[in-house]
Amino acid sequence: MTAKVHVDLPGRAYDIMIAPDLLVQAGDLIAPLGGRKNVCILTDENVAGLHLQALQDALRQAGIASEALALPPGEGTKCWAQLERSVEWLLSQKVERGDVVIAFGGGVIGDLAGFAAAILRRGVRFVQIPTSLLAQVDSSVGGKTGINSPSGKNLIGAFHQPSLVLADTALLGTLTSRDFLAGYGEVVKYGLLGDADFFEWLEAEGPALAAGDTDARVRAVTRSCQMKADIVQRDETEQGDRALLNLGHTFCHALEAATGYSDRLLHGEGVAIGCALAFELSARMGLCSQEEPSRVRAHLRDMGMKVDMADIAGDLPDAEGLLALMGQDKKVLDGKLRFVLARAIGDAFMTGDVPSDMVLGVLNDALAQR
């Protein structure tokens, strides 16, 4: 049974299809989009080695030829050099305005390929086929594309909605445990920001989901995508509600910058730590009870995830240094840091009214535990 989430944006509506073994249907699902019967695939070397042949076979069976460019894996690929390489390759393939580019990989490939599609000939269509849990529940949905800058994460990009998203949950079986749990950080985020019942379900079913339960994985991806789609429909370009999706991300992006966007801290791990810190900050400001951050941390620990700064290997800047890195966050408005905080699990909100000394206190205490 294939689950479907519809993203209803006027003139840019698309479906997110979610099921195991969806990859074999990719050609039949992409063919109705039209364009020439030849597509270009941007992927990474790891995904190419595991799944590219299956995708190209599925396309071929639907009468679609394909060419692929495999980029290096890792966050470092979201840079100007690899963007230029991708765009020039697409141009060399003579991609036309009506053609389709396929982003086949995790969040890095989805962001980079989506941005390349956004700027190529002032915008060509693209299809997201996310291969990681993080990409299936978050980065493949909603049209945010971009690359990183030395000044910060995702500071260069564009809103460019995909024409279709195919989330094959069977592909998650090839992820390492660490990569899967990093993606789970984004799944938990949805429960924390707007659905207490979903968080409660994750507390009960999270271990089965991590162990490979097919139905649990489809349900978790579907609910996450539905929540994101609902928010994106209300606020496509992040003028209001969409900022709620950044729960934990102000802390996360500072920690990612501090660790050089390296394997020391994966994005989803930073989100999990950031969510725990956001709830701690909320409790200290009297917005929620102290039981809430304790419950968040308990679930993350039960899942075997990174929970605190103490779980990050190597040196980190001091609290003032981390606060300075937060100053480059995209949510800064009129020079003021804005945080997604919570009144309770499932009840998050955006505010710019957060005293710096309160943030420094949370950071100093977290660093003291290292």
Secondary structure, 3 states (H helix, E strand, C coil): CCEEEEECCCCCCEEEEEECCCHHHHHHHHHHHCCCCEEEEEEEHHHHHHHHHHHHHHHHHCCCEEEEEEECCCHHHCCHHHHHHHHHHHHHCCCCCCCEEEEEECHHHHHHHHHHHHHHHHCCEEEEEECCHHHHHHHCCCCEEEEEECCEEEEEEEECCCCEEEEEHHHHHHCCHHHHHHHHHHHHHHHHHHCHHHHHHHHHHHHHHHHCCHHHHHHHHHHHHHHHHHHHHHCCCCCCHHHHHHCCHHHHHHHHHHCCCCCCCCHHHHHHHHHHHHHHHHHHCCCCCCHHHHHHHHHHHHCCCCCCHHHCCCCCCCHHHHHHHHCCCCCCECCECCEEEEEECCEEEEECCCCHHHHHHHHHHHHHCC
